[in-house]
Amino acid sequence: MTKVIFSKDIRKAFTDKVNEYLAKGMEISVRTMSGSQGEIGKIDLTDGHNIYRIRLEREHRFIDRDFFYGGIDTIELIVEKYEDDGRDALDTWGTLWSGKGELIEEKTWYSIAARRAFTDSLDEILRLLKIRTSRRRNREIERKEITDSKRISLLLKIVKKRKGYSSTTKKQIEKIIKTDPGYMVIFTKESRKMTVRYGVRI
């Protein structure tokens, strides 16, 4: 069974990686750490010859499979190496551009539940995506069009209570689909051009 980890575990992995490099006798490179380049967090360490940037990045990776095409959120722990120019004054600074150094290490965690739970297994993510896609398609198949005129009239009253839809008429409605939960009211192409959007969920 694939292990599920949480934000605190990723923070610990980041801390452990920093401590690993500190244990090698490295010092924090204060002058190269100013400013943010969009990372979650970063630490620069130097051994006097090279600077090692350890950072956490949030990325959005695209998955292209026959059952799923779209993006998933990831957290990446990255270690890059840069040449140290030897300046040691605290009032001097130099910009290190993340992604431009030599890649030393990289670890990726894939989001399972809205960035609250993660796994490092791509196979597990693909398995979960396949299940979710299958369930979504099954729900779509189960959707039923509402044809009863009395029910349509009742649902139209609900639509008209929505802001921006008070003047909606039955002629503007192409069909109403029962979804889970609620209903999806889809408007005709002609009415979309004039006054309303594609549809509204109620």
Backbone as CSV, one residue per row, in Angstrom:
resi,resn,N_x,N_y,N_z,CA_x,CA_y,CA_z,C_x,C_y,C_z
1,MET,0.837,-1.196,0.000,0.000,0.000,0.000,0.878,1.255,0.000
2,THR,0.524,2.195,-0.873,1.289,3.430,-0.985,1.118,4.300,0.258
3,LYS,2.232,4.825,0.756,2.181,5.652,1.953,1.664,7.040,1.626
4,VAL,0.725,7.508,2.427,0.194,8.863,2.295,0.906,9.752,3.299
5,ILE,1.398,10.903,2.840,2.061,11.836,3.735,1.341,13.176,3.719
6,PHE,1.691,14.024,4.683,1.004,15.300,4.844,2.028,16.448,4.843
7,SER,1.513,17.663,4.926,2.388,18.841,4.843,3.501,18.801,5.879
8,LYS,3.184,18.357,7.084,4.202,18.305,8.145,5.335,17.346,7.786
9,ASP,5.026,16.282,7.045,6.058,15.332,6.621,6.969,15.955,5.567
10,ILE,6.382,16.778,4.702,7.190,17.449,3.684,8.083,18.504,4.335
11,ARG,7.531,19.224,5.317,8.358,20.198,6.048,9.527,19.502,6.732
12,LYS,9.273,18.319,7.296,10.344,17.565,7.965,11.392,17.107,6.947
13,ALA,10.946,16.677,5.777,11.893,16.244,4.736,12.783,17.398,4.309
14,PHE,12.200,18.593,4.204,12.968,19.797,3.860,13.986,20.103,4.957
15,THR,13.530,20.061,6.210,14.413,20.331,7.357,15.547,19.306,7.431
16,ASP,15.202,18.029,7.221,16.217,16.971,7.267,17.274,17.163,6.180
17,LYS,16.823,17.602,5.003,17.775,17.812,3.906,18.731,18.968,4.226
18,VAL,18.211,20.038,4.803,19.058,21.165,5.208,20.057,20.709,6.265
19,ASN,19.583,19.964,7.259,20.466,19.471,8.319,21.547,18.537,7.774
20,GLU,21.201,17.770,6.747,22.159,16.865,6.111,23.351,17.642,5.548
21,TYR,23.049,18.775,4.901,24.121,19.585,4.319,24.872,20.383,5.393
22,LEU,24.168,20.814,6.429,24.833,21.496,7.537,25.811,20.556,8.246
23,ALA,25.437,19.283,8.326,26.285,18.295,8.990,27.592,18.072,8.233
24,LYS,27.621,18.484,6.974,28.847,18.376,6.181,29.787,19.557,6.424
25,GLY,29.398,20.455,7.323,30.238,21.604,7.657,29.912,22.849,6.864
26,MET,28.808,22.844,6.131,28.449,24.018,5.331,27.826,25.104,6.194
27,GLU,27.872,26.334,5.674,27.274,27.480,6.359,26.189,28.083,5.487
28,ILE,25.285,28.815,6.129,24.212,29.471,5.386,24.783,30.632,4.583
29,SER,24.412,30.689,3.316,24.847,31.773,2.426,23.781,32.868,2.453
30,VAL,23.922,33.767,3.426,22.892,34.783,3.656,22.708,35.697,2.452
31,ARG,23.804,36.089,1.815,23.742,37.135,0.788,23.043,36.690,-0.495
32,THR,22.874,35.385,-0.702,22.231,34.928,-1.938,20.759,34.555,-1.740
33,MET,20.238,34.769,-0.528,18.886,34.303,-0.223,17.827,35.396,-0.260
34,SER,18.223,36.633,-0.577,17.235,37.714,-0.566,16.272,37.569,-1.742
35,GLY,15.031,38.028,-1.526,14.033,37.999,-2.591,13.398,36.631,-2.761
36,SER,12.240,36.627,-3.411,11.514,35.389,-3.671,11.346,35.198,-5.167
37,GLN,11.434,33.969,-5.607,11.197,33.621,-7.002,9.979,32.715,-7.129
38,GLY,9.081,32.833,-6.142,7.840,32.078,-6.184,7.882,30.734,-5.487
39,GLU,9.019,30.408,-4.875,9.122,29.128,-4.192,8.365,29.159,-2.866
40,ILE,8.090,27.977,-2.318,7.486,27.894,-0.987,8.504,28.334,0.059
41,GLY,9.732,27.893,-0.122,10.808,28.284,0.788,12.146,27.807,0.249
42,LYS,13.230,28.448,0.686,14.553,28.044,0.218,15.613,28.363,1.268
43,ILE,16.691,27.596,1.237,17.875,27.821,2.067,19.099,27.654,1.167
44,ASP,20.027,28.621,1.214,21.289,28.509,0.475,22.415,28.184,1.458
45,LEU,23.217,27.192,1.113,24.338,26.776,1.951,25.614,26.770,1.115
46,THR,26.733,27.111,1.737,28.001,27.150,1.007,29.101,26.396,1.747
47,ASP,29.974,25.778,0.953,31.175,25.130,1.510,32.417,25.942,1.184
48,GLY,32.225,27.179,0.676,33.338,28.041,0.309,33.703,27.953,-1.161
49,HIS,33.260,26.891,-1.798,33.545,26.699,-3.225,32.253,26.699,-4.054
50,ASN,31.225,26.064,-3.505,29.940,25.972,-4.192,28.811,26.354,-3.252
51,ILE,27.730,26.847,-3.832,26.515,27.153,-3.077,25.459,26.118,-3.446
52,TYR,24.836,25.569,-2.435,23.784,24.578,-2.645,22.446,25.200,-2.236
53,ARG,21.557,25.314,-3.178,20.215,25.842,-2.884,19.260,24.671,-2.686
54,ILE,18.650,24.636,-1.498,17.646,23.622,-1.172,16.303,24.349,-1.117
55,ARG,15.362,23.942,-1.946,14.107,24.683,-2.011,12.911,23.765,-2.184
56,LEU,11.758,24.286,-1.749,10.471,23.627,-1.988,9.716,24.443,-3.015
57,GLU,9.243,23.774,-4.049,8.502,24.434,-5.119,7.123,23.806,-5.248
58,ARG,6.143,24.634,-5.584,4.810,24.129,-5.937,4.684,24.171,-7.454
59,GLU,4.388,23.040,-8.057,4.268,22.952,-9.510,2.903,22.379,-9.899
60,HIS,2.560,22.591,-11.159,1.307,22.045,-11.708,1.691,21.236,-12.941
61,ARG,1.724,19.919,-12.789,2.173,19.045,-13.867,0.991,18.517,-14.680
62,PHE,1.186,18.450,-15.985,0.131,17.916,-16.837,0.320,16.419,-17.058
63,ILE,-0.806,15.721,-16.993,-0.834,14.283,-17.223,-1.601,14.025,-18.513
64,ASP,-1.003,13.284,-19.416,-1.636,12.969,-20.693,-1.744,11.446,-20.822
65,ARG,-2.933,10.928,-20.517,-3.205,9.500,-20.633,-4.528,9.317,-21.366
66,ASP,-4.813,8.102,-21.793,-6.062,7.867,-22.513,-7.292,8.087,-21.630
67,PHE,-7.119,7.970,-20.304,-8.248,8.136,-19.392,-8.266,9.501,-18.699
68,PHE,-7.196,10.297,-18.868,-7.143,11.594,-18.182,-6.189,12.524,-18.907
69,TYR,-6.636,13.765,-19.087,-5.756,14.807,-19.616,-5.999,16.058,-18.785
70,GLY,-4.995,16.464,-18.050,-5.174,17.640,-17.194,-4.008,17.799,-16.247
71,GLY,-4.133,18.743,-15.331,-3.045,19.052,-14.425,-3.262,18.512,-13.029
72,ILE,-2.170,18.234,-12.342,-2.215,17.844,-10.936,-1.185,18.675,-10.182
73,ASP,-1.485,18.982,-8.928,-0.581,19.772,-8.101,0.515,18.888,-7.512
74,THR,1.720,19.424,-7.473,2.842,18.712,-6.877,3.631,19.645,-5.970
75,ILE,4.363,19.060,-5.040,5.370,19.757,-4.249,6.699,19.093,-4.563
76,GLU,7.739,19.908,-4.850,9.034,19.352,-5.211,10.124,19.872,-4.276
77,LEU,10.933,18.955,-3.801,12.125,19.285,-3.015,13.324,19.182,-3.949
78,ILE,13.997,20.301,-4.163,15.060,20.376,-5.168,16.358,20.883,-4.541
79,VAL,17.465,20.261,-4.912,18.798,20.724,-4.514,19.574,21.035,-5.783
80,GLU,20.077,22.277,-5.879,20.882,22.694,-7.021,22.227,23.237,-6.540
81,LYS,23.245,23.109,-7.383,24.591,23.575,-7.045,25.001,24.721,-7.966
82,TYR,25.577,25.758,-7.360,26.091,26.920,-8.085,27.525,27.174,-7.643
83,GLU,28.300,27.784,-8.505,29.661,28.145,-8.130,29.626,29.365,-7.212
84,ASP,30.366,29.306,-6.111,30.456,30.428,-5.165,31.532,31.396,-5.652
85,ASP,31.158,32.685,-5.777,32.130,33.667,-6.282,33.133,34.110,-5.217
86,GLY,32.994,33.615,-3.989,33.990,33.880,-2.958,33.754,35.120,-2.126
87,ARG,32.792,35.958,-2.507,32.543,37.157,-1.707,31.899,36.741,-0.393
88,ASP,32.394,37.304,0.713,31.875,36.881,2.005,31.318,38.024,2.844
89,ALA,31.307,39.253,2.309,30.759,40.373,3.085,29.241,40.257,3.165
90,LEU,28.709,40.520,4.355,27.268,40.381,4.540,26.477,41.456,3.809
91,ASP,27.139,42.595,3.480,26.417,43.668,2.820,26.504,43.581,1.291
92,THR,27.095,42.505,0.792,27.074,42.273,-0.653,26.030,41.206,-0.949
93,TRP,25.544,41.217,-2.161,24.530,40.226,-2.484,24.690,39.772,-3.927
94,GLY,24.154,38.633,-4.221,24.173,38.109,-5.582,22.939,37.263,-5.792
95,THR,22.350,37.383,-6.949,21.125,36.635,-7.236,21.458,35.274,-7.831
96,LEU,20.913,34.248,-7.226,20.975,32.901,-7.794,19.593,32.597,-8.368
97,TRP,19.528,32.314,-9.648,18.239,32.026,-10.262,17.910,30.549,-10.133
98,SER,16.835,30.278,-9.430,16.402,28.891,-9.262,16.142,28.263,-10.627
99,GLY,16.572,27.018,-10.777,16.402,26.324,-12.042,17.571,26.479,-12.991
100,LYS,18.549,27.330,-12.620,19.702,27.584,-13.483,20.973,26.887,-12.987
101,GLY,20.888,26.273,-11.816,22.062,25.583,-11.292,22.114,24.130,-11.738
102,GLU,23.138,23.432,-11.282,23.271,22.005,-11.584,22.351,21.211,-10.658
103,LEU,21.461,20.420,-11.219,20.515,19.644,-10.416,21.247,18.508,-9.709
104,ILE,21.167,18.517,-8.378,21.815,17.484,-7.570,20.807,16.445,-7.096
105,GLU,19.673,16.918,-6.610,18.631,16.014,-6.108,17.263,16.588,-6.428
106,GLU,16.283,15.700,-6.559,14.895,16.141,-6.767,13.944,15.079,-6.234
107,LYS,12.974,15.529,-5.472,11.956,14.633,-4.917,10.589,15.252,-5.174
108,THR,9.645,14.468,-5.684,8.321,14.987,-6.030,7.239,14.277,-5.228
109,TRP,6.313,15.077,-4.689,5.120,14.539,-4.039,3.893,15.011,-4.814
110,TYR,2.972,14.115,-5.063,1.771,14.411,-5.832,0.583,14.605,-4.891
111,SER,-0.186,15.643,-5.145,-1.329,15.959,-4.289,-2.465,14.961,-4.507
112,ILE,-2.976,14.425,-3.410,-4.105,13.495,-3.466,-5.406,14.212,-3.133
113,ALA,-5.357,15.102,-2.138,-6.577,15.751,-1.652,-6.329,17.220,-1.392
114,ALA,-6.543,18.041,-2.422,-6.508,19.510,-2.292,-5.294,20.006,-1.509
115,ARG,-4.114,19.471,-1.823,-2.858,19.898,-1.210,-2.782,19.603,0.287
116,ARG,-3.639,18.710,0.768,-3.589,18.348,2.190,-2.933,16.986,2.405
117,ALA,-3.006,16.131,1.392,-2.394,14.802,1.478,-1.634,14.544,0.183
118,PHE,-0.528,13.802,0.299,0.362,13.617,-0.845,0.881,12.181,-0.893
119,THR,1.369,11.810,-2.075,2.083,10.549,-2.239,3.248,10.797,-3.185
120,ASP,4.312,10.008,-3.043,5.448,10.164,-3.945,5.372,9.176,-5.111
121,SER,4.251,8.470,-5.219,4.095,7.449,-6.252,3.251,7.967,-7.421
122,LEU,3.859,8.114,-8.581,3.116,8.511,-9.772,2.115,7.423,-10.162
123,ASP,2.501,6.169,-9.995,1.588,5.064,-10.312,0.318,5.145,-9.482
124,GLU,0.462,5.527,-8.205,-0.705,5.642,-7.331,-1.608,6.786,-7.786
125,ILE,-1.001,7.909,-8.178,-1.784,9.042,-8.672,-2.551,8.654,-9.920
126,LEU,-1.902,7.948,-10.845,-2.576,7.517,-12.071,-3.717,6.554,-11.766
127,ARG,-3.520,5.694,-10.774,-4.586,4.764,-10.373,-5.788,5.523,-9.832
128,LEU,-5.533,6.529,-8.970,-6.618,7.319,-8.393,-7.330,8.147,-9.464
129,LEU,-6.560,8.714,-10.393,-7.163,9.497,-11.474,-8.057,8.628,-12.348
130,LYS,-7.627,7.402,-12.577,-8.432,6.482,-13.393,-9.756,6.169,-12.710
131,ILE,-9.716,5.970,-11.390,-10.939,5.698,-10.632,-11.862,6.912,-10.652
132,ARG,-11.309,8.100,-10.401,-12.118,9.315,-10.367,-12.750,9.600,-11.726
133,THR,-11.965,9.406,-12.798,-12.489,9.645,-14.138,-13.625,8.689,-14.457
134,SER,-13.463,7.426,-14.061,-14.500,6.416,-14.300,-15.783,6.770,-13.551
135,ARG,-15.647,7.203,-12.297,-16.825,7.573,-11.510,-17.531,8.775,-12.115
136,ARG,-16.728,9.765,-12.588,-17.311,10.965,-13.191,-18.089,10.615,-14.454
137,ARG,-17.524,9.747,-15.271,-18.192,9.349,-16.497,-19.473,8.578,-16.208
138,ASN,-19.439,7.743,-15.158,-20.642,7.002,-14.776,-21.746,7.941,-14.319
139,ARG,-21.368,9.004,-13.576,-22.368,9.984,-13.128,-22.978,10.712,-14.319
140,GLU,-22.132,11.008,-15.315,-22.635,11.696,-16.504,-23.627,10.830,-17.258
141,ILE,-23.342,9.528,-17.314,-24.251,8.600,-17.993,-25.589,8.536,-17.277
142,GLU,-25.531,8.636,-15.932,-26.748,8.518,-15.137,-27.619,9.772,-15.152
143,ARG,-27.108,10.882,-15.682,-27.890,12.117,-15.714,-29.114,11.955,-16.615
144,LYS,-30.232,12.512,-16.161,-31.481,12.359,-16.909,-32.054,13.726,-17.242
145,GLU,-32.603,13.816,-18.452,-33.228,15.059,-18.871,-34.635,15.149,-18.297
146,ILE,-34.984,16.331,-17.779,-36.320,16.567,-17.232,-37.258,16.973,-18.372
147,THR,-38.352,16.233,-18.541,-39.297,16.507,-19.632,-40.687,16.891,-19.140
148,ASP,-40.958,16.659,-17.875,-42.283,16.971,-17.328,-42.484,18.495,-17.285
149,SER,-43.506,19.002,-17.950,-43.729,20.450,-18.084,-43.954,21.140,-16.738
150,LYS,-44.668,20.489,-15.834,-44.920,21.096,-14.524,-43.620,21.243,-13.735
151,ARG,-42.782,20.237,-13.836,-41.503,20.279,-13.134,-40.599,21.354,-13.736
152,ILE,-40.637,21.477,-15.063,-39.837,22.500,-15.735,-40.288,23.893,-15.297
153,SER,-41.604,24.081,-15.196,-42.138,25.381,-14.767,-41.686,25.717,-13.355
154,LEU,-41.675,24.712,-12.487,-41.228,24.915,-11.104,-39.746,25.278,-11.058
155,LEU,-38.940,24.578,-11.840,-37.510,24.857,-11.870,-37.227,26.221,-12.494
156,LEU,-38.053,26.638,-13.450,-37.895,27.956,-14.065,-38.081,29.060,-13.022
157,LYS,-39.031,28.871,-12.109,-39.247,29.845,-11.040,-37.992,29.984,-10.173
158,ILE,-37.313,28.866,-9.946,-36.082,28.892,-9.147,-34.991,29.645,-9.896
159,VAL,-34.893,29.387,-11.212,-33.891,30.064,-12.037,-34.104,31.569,-11.998
160,LYS,-35.359,32.013,-12.105,-35.677,33.442,-12.176,-35.353,34.181,-10.882
161,LYS,-35.202,33.440,-9.801,-34.831,34.054,-8.526,-33.329,34.345,-8.458
162,ARG,-32.581,33.746,-9.380,-31.142,33.978,-9.427,-30.849,35.362,-10.005
163,LYS,-29.821,36.008,-9.462,-29.432,37.325,-9.946,-29.011,37.253,-11.414
164,GLY,-29.630,38.096,-12.241,-29.296,38.138,-13.657,-30.151,37.240,-14.517
165,TYR,-31.063,36.465,-13.892,-31.894,35.528,-14.660,-33.394,35.780,-14.475
166,SER,-33.752,36.918,-13.934,-35.159,37.198,-13.610,-36.067,37.237,-14.830
167,SER,-35.514,37.555,-16.013,-36.344,37.657,-17.226,-36.304,36.392,-18.077
168,THR,-35.713,35.325,-17.550,-35.613,34.070,-18.303,-36.993,33.498,-18.605
169,THR,-37.168,33.029,-19.835,-38.448,32.415,-20.234,-38.237,30.946,-20.571
170,LYS,-39.347,30.214,-20.663,-39.270,28.792,-20.971,-38.682,28.564,-22.376
171,LYS,-38.922,29.507,-23.296,-38.416,29.374,-24.663,-36.891,29.444,-24.717
172,GLN,-36.295,30.084,-23.730,-34.833,30.203,-23.699,-34.148,28.944,-23.193
173,ILE,-34.920,28.041,-22.620,-34.356,26.819,-22.054,-34.357,25.699,-23.094
174,GLU,-33.185,25.182,-23.370,-33.066,24.059,-24.304,-33.421,22.756,-23.622
175,LYS,-32.860,22.564,-22.422,-33.181,21.361,-21.645,-32.707,21.538,-20.210
176,ILE,-33.260,20.697,-19.334,-32.867,20.669,-17.923,-32.427,19.248,-17.603
177,ILE,-31.212,19.143,-17.056,-30.636,17.841,-16.753,-30.566,17.644,-15.246
178,LYS,-31.019,16.483,-14.761,-30.872,16.137,-13.345,-29.444,15.697,-13.116
179,THR,-28.758,16.380,-12.211,-27.382,16.042,-11.879,-27.312,15.615,-10.421
180,ASP,-26.118,15.322,-9.972,-25.930,14.915,-8.578,-24.890,15.818,-7.936
181,PRO,-25.309,16.847,-7.167,-26.692,17.140,-6.786,-27.310,18.192,-7.708
182,GLY,-28.605,18.430,-7.550,-29.282,19.532,-8.212,-29.618,19.306,-9.678
183,TYR,-29.715,20.428,-10.405,-30.088,20.414,-11.819,-29.172,21.358,-12.593
184,MET,-29.003,21.074,-13.890,-28.288,21.955,-14.795,-29.255,22.433,-15.853
185,VAL,-29.493,23.741,-15.872,-30.393,24.342,-16.848,-29.540,24.847,-18.008
186,ILE,-29.777,24.308,-19.198,-28.995,24.668,-20.384,-29.875,25.498,-21.315
187,PHE,-29.344,26.644,-21.735,-30.106,27.564,-22.573,-29.860,27.318,-24.062
188,THR,-30.776,27.759,-24.899,-30.642,27.614,-26.345,-29.508,28.500,-26.861
189,LYS,-28.998,28.151,-28.028,-27.897,28.918,-28.622,-28.315,30.364,-28.870
190,GLU,-29.560,30.546,-29.327,-30.043,31.894,-29.625,-30.087,32.758,-28.375
191,SER,-30.607,32.222,-27.291,-30.724,33.011,-26.062,-29.367,33.280,-25.434
192,ARG,-28.405,32.378,-25.636,-27.058,32.596,-25.114,-26.432,33.838,-25.748
193,LYS,-26.680,34.020,-27.033,-26.121,35.164,-27.751,-26.699,36.477,-27.250
194,MET,-27.942,36.434,-26.789,-28.622,37.677,-26.432,-28.470,38.058,-24.951
195,THR,-28.910,37.183,-24.077,-29.061,37.630,-22.705,-28.424,36.743,-21.626
196,VAL,-28.264,35.465,-21.904,-27.861,34.573,-20.814,-26.633,33.758,-21.185
197,ARG,-26.092,33.074,-20.197,-24.910,32.241,-20.393,-25.314,30.863,-20.897
198,TYR,-24.303,29.979,-20.996,-24.532,28.596,-21.456,-25.590,27.912,-20.604
199,GLY,-25.478,28.102,-19.323,-26.426,27.452,-18.424,-26.219,27.912,-17.001
200,VAL,-27.046,27.384,-16.116,-26.931,27.725,-14.692,-27.266,26.481,-13.876
201,ARG,-26.502,26.271,-12.818,-26.747,25.127,-11.938,-27.624,25.570,-10.769
202,ILE,-28.654,24.779,-10.496,-29.561,25.109,-9.384,-29.712,23.903,-8.482
